[in-house]
Amino acid sequence: MKKFFLLSLFVGLSLTALNAQEAKQTKNAKENVVVAEKPTNGPQIEFTEQEHNYGNLQKGGDGNCEFVFTNTGNEPLILSNVKASCGCTVPTWTKEPIMPGKTGTIKVRYNTNNVGAFTKTITVSSNAINAARLTLKIKGKVE
């Protein structure tokens, strides 16, 4: 019984020592890794705001808003698709390529004949290297 206990103790200590050594090697390997930076060549999209809060609206009131974006990259930016989460929200957007440093818009019209609180999303697909697909949000309450 004594031999079994000593053997178990020896195996346990050996495994602990090996595990500690492996953890140290993994830590050292992680510290020496060179992280590649994100690509900087290409179009990049930056919005002034990605969420619009209408607050309280009257039924039949103005449900229009506008999202402004800038191409902060060094190649033309193209919005390939802009899609609303439901038919009560209609987006229109700049269709021609947006040159570097220039701005474009996505105009959104919400149907304010629907009474109640709402939160809707607009999915923007583009050739931007920093956000090929992103989501804009509108919310408010129609009284």
Stockholm file with secondary structure:
# STOCKHOLM 1.0

chainA/1-143         MKKFFLLSLFVGLSLTALNAQEAKQTKNAKENVVVAEKPTNGPQIEFTEQEHNYGNLQKGGDGNCEFVFTNTGNEPLILSNVKASCGCTVPTWTKEPIMPGKTGTIKVRYNTNNVGAFTKTITVSSNAINAARLTLKIKGKVE
#=GR chainA/1-143 SS CHHHHHHHHHHHHHHHHHHHHHHHHHHHHHHTCCCCCCCCSSCCEEESCSEEEEEEECTTCCCEEEEEEEECSSSCBCEEEEEESSTTEEEEECCSCBCTTCEEEEEEEECTTSCEEEEEEEEEEECCSSCSEEEEEEEEEEC
#=GC SS_cons         CHHHHHHHHHHHHHHHHHHHHHHHHHHHHHHTCCCCCCCCSSCCEEESCSEEEEEEECTTCCCEEEEEEEECSSSCBCEEEEEESSTTEEEEECCSCBCTTCEEEEEEEECTTSCEEEEEEEEEEECCSSCSEEEEEEEEEEC
//
